[in-house]
Amino acid sequence: MSGVTLHNAIKKYGETQVIHGIDLEIEHGEFCVFVGPSGCGKSTLLRMVAGLEETSGGTIHIGDRDVTHAEPSDRGVAMVFQTYALYPHMSVEENMGFGLKMNGVPKAEIKEKVARASAILQLDDYLKRKPKALSGGQRQRVAIGRAIVRGPDVFLFDEPLSNLDAELRVDMRVEIARLHNEIGATMIYVTHDQVEAMTLADKIVVLRAGRIEQVGSPISLYNDPDNKFVAGFIGSPAMNFLRGVVTHGKLSVPALGSELLDAPVTLPPNGTEVFVGLRPQILSTTAAPDSPITLDIREHLGGVSYDYLTTPTKERIVVETRGGDETPEKTGLSLQFDTSDMILFDAKSEARIR
């Protein structure tokens, strides 16, 4: 079994602590994604698992082995980096088998393992080519193939798609998902792109400032975020947040007008300030010439459009629409949604109000 367990994992650089007591269990065969904004500690945490960063406190186990202070080569992991790091003078086949060759693995065994990885990644037609004759996506597949031939217990991916264009990113997401389904290995994947996280992960770990904000499946994080940060980070377009206040046991939301709204949960005391979270997908609009809410910009993306609305409080609302609505910009709009779909957060702590 090759699950990964971190217990109170800490990383310090001198007096500066960047990873704050991480407790996390990744099951054997899970695809776990570390996601969060730049500087949140996701790559540092991955490198601690790899042994490329020294763990300042706590423990890291791979399977039943304590690898907290083990050398990277003794951990049974293989890492795929953002840069392909291929040897330009070697063929694809030589690049994929080079690590095994350096470890003294017999040529016949190397050839067999490279052939298997090549078949999985559909690289058979490129084995004799040099990296300069490959596209970016093909080079990244070679880098992944080099990891596969090592037969690691755990695959580690550090933003492997960041250097690819948008179309290749989509293609490679599919390739990596297919790879995981085929070989069933434990994989830990770092990205700042929540779309990658949502489409690839069995389990998402949302990080902020070296701490875990929430762990769960993509759907559970999307539907049931614990706080405003997670709610705003998971989902595209991001959740809308409007300021409100509890008034007479209901919600007063100035951006939406004077009508008090029923809440889907038991509200805190009157006067408590809140954020009202509204997913763009739950909103709809109708023309209302006298409304202070106006259509500012519309982004057409084929079958889906995103309407950016301006409210009288200058808070922006994004609405996802379908069907080719041609409402002119600057038109007054009335906003509709089911109040049971609202998600509420305390304005001070930003914690979910349940």
C-alpha positions as CSV (number, residue, x, y, z in Angstrom):
1,M,0.0,0.0,0.0
2,S,1.3,3.4,-0.9
3,G,-0.8,6.0,0.8
4,V,0.8,9.2,2.2
5,T,0.2,10.4,5.8
6,L,1.4,13.7,7.2
7,H,1.2,14.3,10.9
8,N,1.8,17.8,12.3
9,A,4.2,18.5,9.3
10,I,6.0,21.8,9.8
11,K,8.5,23.7,7.6
12,K,10.6,26.6,8.8
13,Y,13.2,28.7,7.0
14,G,15.2,30.0,9.9
15,E,12.6,31.7,12.2
16,T,10.0,31.9,9.4
17,Q,7.4,29.2,9.5
18,V,5.7,28.5,6.2
19,I,4.0,25.2,6.8
20,H,1.9,25.1,10.0
21,G,1.3,21.7,11.4
22,I,-0.3,19.9,8.5
23,D,-2.3,16.7,9.2
24,L,-3.4,14.9,6.1
25,E,-4.1,11.3,5.0
26,I,-4.0,10.4,1.3
27,E,-5.3,6.9,0.6
28,H,-3.6,4.4,-1.6
29,G,-4.6,5.0,-5.2
30,E,-6.1,8.4,-4.6
31,F,-5.6,11.4,-6.9
32,C,-5.0,14.2,-4.4
33,V,-4.7,17.8,-5.6
34,F,-3.1,20.6,-3.5
35,V,-4.6,23.9,-4.6
36,G,-4.4,27.5,-3.5
37,P,-3.1,30.9,-4.4
38,S,0.6,31.6,-5.1
39,G,2.6,31.5,-1.9
40,C,0.2,29.3,0.0
41,G,2.8,26.5,0.5
42,K,1.5,23.8,-1.8
43,S,4.7,23.3,-3.7
44,T,6.7,23.4,-0.5
45,L,4.4,20.7,1.0
46,L,4.9,18.5,-2.1
47,R,8.7,18.9,-2.0
48,M,8.6,17.9,1.7
49,V,6.9,14.6,0.6
50,A,9.5,14.2,-2.1
51,G,12.4,14.8,0.3
52,L,13.5,17.9,-1.6
53,E,12.7,20.1,1.4
54,E,13.7,19.1,4.9
55,T,10.8,18.6,7.2
56,S,11.3,20.9,10.3
57,G,8.8,19.0,12.5
58,G,6.2,16.3,12.4
59,T,6.3,13.1,10.4
60,I,5.7,11.9,6.8
61,H,4.8,8.3,6.1
62,I,4.6,6.6,2.7
63,G,2.7,3.3,3.2
64,D,4.0,2.0,6.6
65,R,7.5,3.6,6.2
66,D,8.5,6.7,8.0
67,V,10.3,8.7,5.3
68,T,10.4,12.0,7.2
69,H,14.2,12.2,7.0
70,A,14.8,9.7,4.2
71,E,16.7,10.6,1.1
72,P,14.6,11.4,-2.0
73,S,15.9,8.3,-3.8
74,D,14.8,6.1,-0.9
75,R,11.2,7.3,-0.7
76,G,9.7,5.5,-3.7
77,V,8.4,8.6,-5.3
78,A,8.8,10.1,-8.8
79,M,8.3,13.8,-9.5
80,V,7.2,15.6,-12.7
81,F,8.1,19.2,-12.7
82,Q,6.7,22.3,-14.4
83,T,9.8,22.3,-16.6
84,Y,10.3,19.1,-18.6
85,A,14.0,18.8,-17.8
86,L,14.7,16.4,-20.7
87,Y,18.2,15.7,-22.0
88,P,18.3,17.5,-25.4
89,H,20.9,15.1,-26.9
90,M,19.0,12.0,-26.0
91,S,16.0,10.4,-27.8
92,V,12.6,10.0,-26.2
93,E,13.4,6.4,-25.5
94,E,16.8,7.2,-23.9
95,N,15.3,10.0,-21.8
96,M,12.6,7.7,-20.4
97,G,15.1,5.0,-19.6
98,F,18.0,7.0,-18.4
99,G,17.2,6.8,-14.7
100,L,17.0,3.0,-14.8
101,K,20.2,2.9,-16.8
102,M,22.0,4.9,-14.1
103,N,20.7,2.5,-11.5
104,G,22.2,-0.5,-13.4
105,V,18.9,-2.0,-14.5
106,P,19.4,-4.6,-17.3
107,K,18.8,-3.3,-20.9
108,A,16.0,-5.8,-21.6
109,E,14.1,-4.7,-18.5
110,I,14.6,-1.0,-19.4
111,K,13.3,-1.6,-22.9
112,E,10.2,-3.5,-21.5
113,K,9.4,-0.7,-19.0
114,V,9.9,2.1,-21.6
115,A,7.7,0.2,-24.1
116,R,4.9,-0.1,-21.5
117,A,5.1,3.5,-20.5
118,S,5.2,4.6,-24.2
119,A,2.1,2.6,-25.0
120,I,0.2,4.1,-22.0
121,L,1.2,7.6,-23.1
122,Q,0.9,7.0,-26.9
123,L,4.5,7.9,-27.6
124,D,5.4,4.8,-29.7
125,D,5.8,7.0,-32.9
126,Y,8.2,9.4,-31.2
127,L,10.6,7.1,-29.4
128,K,13.5,7.9,-31.7
129,R,12.9,11.6,-31.8
130,K,14.9,14.2,-29.8
131,P,13.0,16.6,-27.5
132,K,13.5,19.6,-30.0
133,A,11.3,17.7,-32.5
134,L,8.4,17.4,-30.0
135,S,5.6,19.7,-29.1
136,G,5.2,21.0,-25.5
137,G,2.5,18.4,-24.7
138,Q,4.6,15.6,-26.1
139,R,7.6,16.7,-24.0
140,Q,5.5,16.7,-20.9
141,R,4.3,13.2,-21.7
142,V,7.9,12.1,-22.0
143,A,8.6,13.6,-18.6
144,I,5.6,11.7,-17.2
145,G,6.8,8.5,-19.0
146,R,10.2,8.9,-17.3
147,A,8.4,8.8,-14.0
148,I,6.3,5.8,-14.9
149,V,9.2,3.6,-15.8
150,R,10.6,4.0,-12.3
151,G,7.5,2.2,-10.9
152,P,7.2,4.5,-7.9
153,D,4.8,4.1,-5.0
154,V,3.7,7.7,-5.4
155,F,3.7,10.1,-8.3
156,L,4.2,13.8,-7.5
157,F,3.2,16.5,-10.0
158,D,4.4,20.1,-9.5
159,E,2.2,22.3,-11.8
160,P,3.1,20.2,-14.8
161,L,0.8,22.0,-17.2
162,S,1.7,25.6,-16.5
163,N,4.0,26.0,-19.6
164,L,1.4,24.7,-22.0
165,D,-1.2,26.7,-24.0
166,A,-4.9,26.4,-23.2
167,E,-5.8,23.7,-25.7
168,L,-2.8,21.5,-24.7
169,R,-3.7,22.0,-21.0
170,V,-7.1,20.5,-21.6
171,D,-5.6,17.6,-23.6
172,M,-3.0,16.9,-21.0
173,R,-5.6,17.0,-18.2
174,V,-7.4,14.2,-20.0
175,E,-4.1,12.3,-20.5
176,I,-3.2,12.5,-16.8
177,A,-6.8,11.5,-15.7
178,R,-6.6,8.5,-18.1
179,L,-3.1,7.6,-16.8
180,H,-4.4,7.5,-13.2
181,N,-7.3,5.4,-14.1
182,E,-5.1,3.0,-16.0
183,I,-2.3,2.5,-13.5
184,G,-4.2,3.2,-10.2
185,A,-1.2,4.7,-8.4
186,T,-1.3,7.3,-5.6
187,M,-0.8,10.7,-7.2
188,I,-0.3,14.1,-5.6
189,Y,-0.7,17.1,-7.9
190,V,0.0,20.8,-7.2
191,T,-1.8,23.5,-9.1
192,H,-3.1,27.0,-8.7
193,D,-5.8,26.3,-11.3
194,Q,-9.0,25.3,-9.6
195,V,-10.4,23.9,-12.9
196,E,-7.5,21.4,-13.0
197,A,-8.3,20.6,-9.3
198,M,-12.0,20.0,-10.0
199,T,-11.5,17.9,-13.0
200,L,-8.7,15.7,-11.8
201,A,-9.0,15.2,-8.1
202,D,-10.5,12.5,-6.0
203,K,-9.6,14.7,-3.0
204,I,-8.8,18.4,-3.0
205,V,-6.7,20.0,-0.3
206,V,-7.3,23.8,-0.2
207,L,-4.3,25.6,1.3
208,R,-3.8,29.2,2.4
209,A,-0.7,30.6,4.1
210,G,0.7,27.2,4.9
211,R,-2.5,25.9,6.5
212,I,-5.3,23.6,5.3
213,E,-8.6,25.4,4.9
214,Q,-10.6,22.4,3.9
215,V,-10.2,18.8,2.5
216,G,-12.8,17.0,0.5
217,S,-14.0,15.8,-2.9
218,P,-14.5,18.4,-5.6
219,I,-18.3,18.3,-5.4
220,S,-18.3,18.5,-1.6
221,L,-16.1,21.6,-1.6
222,Y,-18.2,23.2,-4.3
223,N,-21.5,22.5,-2.6
224,D,-20.5,22.7,1.0
225,P,-17.5,25.1,1.6
226,D,-16.5,25.7,5.2
227,N,-15.6,29.4,4.7
228,K,-15.6,32.3,2.3
229,F,-12.1,31.6,1.1
230,V,-12.9,28.1,-0.1
231,A,-16.2,29.2,-1.5
232,G,-14.5,31.9,-3.6
233,F,-11.6,29.7,-4.7
234,I,-13.6,26.6,-5.8
235,G,-15.9,27.1,-8.8
236,S,-15.6,29.1,-12.1
237,P,-16.7,31.8,-12.4
238,A,-16.1,32.5,-8.7
239,M,-18.9,32.8,-6.3
240,N,-20.5,36.3,-5.9
241,F,-20.3,37.8,-2.4
242,L,-22.6,40.6,-1.4
243,R,-22.6,42.4,1.9
244,G,-25.6,42.1,4.1
245,V,-26.8,42.5,7.6
246,V,-29.3,40.5,9.8
247,T,-32.4,42.7,10.2
248,H,-35.6,41.5,12.0
249,G,-34.6,37.9,11.6
250,K,-34.1,38.3,7.8
251,L,-31.3,39.5,5.5
252,S,-30.9,43.0,4.3
253,V,-28.7,43.0,1.2
254,P,-28.4,46.6,-0.1
255,A,-27.0,45.5,-3.5
256,L,-30.3,43.8,-4.2
257,G,-32.7,46.5,-3.0
258,S,-34.9,47.1,0.0
259,E,-36.7,43.8,0.2
260,L,-35.7,41.6,3.2
261,L,-34.7,38.1,2.2
262,D,-35.5,34.8,3.9
263,A,-32.4,32.9,4.9
264,P,-31.8,29.1,4.4
265,V,-30.3,28.8,7.9
266,T,-30.9,30.0,11.4
267,L,-29.4,33.5,11.4
268,P,-27.2,35.1,14.1
269,P,-28.5,38.0,16.1
270,N,-29.9,41.2,14.5
271,G,-27.1,43.5,13.4
272,T,-24.7,40.8,12.5
273,E,-22.9,41.6,9.2
274,V,-22.7,38.8,6.7
275,F,-21.5,37.9,3.2
276,V,-24.2,36.4,1.0
277,G,-22.7,33.9,-1.4
278,L,-24.4,33.4,-4.8
279,R,-23.0,31.0,-7.4
280,P,-23.3,32.5,-11.0
281,Q,-25.1,29.3,-12.1
282,I,-28.1,29.8,-9.7
283,L,-28.9,33.3,-10.9
284,S,-31.1,34.5,-13.7
285,T,-32.2,37.9,-15.0
286,T,-35.1,39.6,-16.6
287,A,-35.3,43.1,-18.2
288,A,-36.4,45.8,-15.7
289,P,-35.8,49.3,-17.1
290,D,-36.2,50.9,-13.7
291,S,-33.8,48.6,-11.8
292,P,-30.6,50.0,-10.5
293,I,-28.8,46.7,-11.3
294,T,-27.5,47.1,-14.8
295,L,-25.7,44.8,-17.3
296,D,-22.2,46.2,-17.6
297,I,-20.3,43.6,-19.8
298,R,-21.2,40.4,-21.4
299,E,-18.6,37.7,-22.3
300,H,-19.8,35.3,-25.0
301,L,-18.2,31.9,-24.8
302,G,-20.2,30.0,-27.4
303,G,-22.9,28.0,-25.6
304,V,-22.3,29.9,-22.3
305,S,-22.2,33.7,-21.6
306,Y,-21.1,35.5,-18.5
307,D,-23.0,38.7,-17.6
308,Y,-21.2,41.2,-15.3
309,L,-23.8,43.3,-13.5
310,T,-23.2,46.5,-11.6
311,T,-25.2,47.1,-8.5
312,P,-26.1,50.4,-6.7
313,T,-23.6,49.6,-4.0
314,K,-20.9,49.1,-6.7
315,E,-20.6,45.4,-5.9
316,R,-20.2,43.3,-9.0
317,I,-22.4,40.2,-9.8
318,V,-21.6,37.6,-12.4
319,V,-24.5,35.6,-13.9
320,E,-24.0,32.5,-16.1
321,T,-26.5,32.5,-19.0
322,R,-27.2,30.1,-21.8
323,G,-29.3,30.4,-25.0
324,G,-27.8,33.4,-26.7
325,D,-29.5,36.2,-24.7
326,E,-28.9,39.5,-26.6
327,T,-29.9,42.0,-23.9
328,P,-28.0,45.2,-24.7
329,E,-25.4,46.4,-22.3
330,K,-26.4,49.1,-19.7
331,T,-29.9,47.6,-19.6
332,G,-31.6,47.5,-16.2
333,L,-32.1,44.0,-14.9
334,S,-34.0,42.2,-12.2
335,L,-32.1,39.4,-10.5
336,Q,-33.9,36.1,-9.6
337,F,-32.6,33.2,-7.5
338,D,-33.9,30.7,-5.0
339,T,-33.0,32.0,-1.5
340,S,-32.4,28.3,-0.4
341,D,-29.4,28.3,-2.7
342,M,-27.7,31.2,-0.8
343,I,-24.6,30.4,1.3
344,L,-23.9,32.7,4.2
345,F,-20.6,33.7,5.9
346,D,-19.9,35.7,8.9
347,A,-18.3,39.0,7.8
348,K,-15.7,39.1,10.5
349,S,-14.5,35.5,10.7
350,E,-15.6,34.5,7.2
351,A,-16.7,31.2,8.6
352,R,-19.8,29.5,7.1
353,I,-23.1,30.2,8.9
354,R,-24.8,26.8,9.1
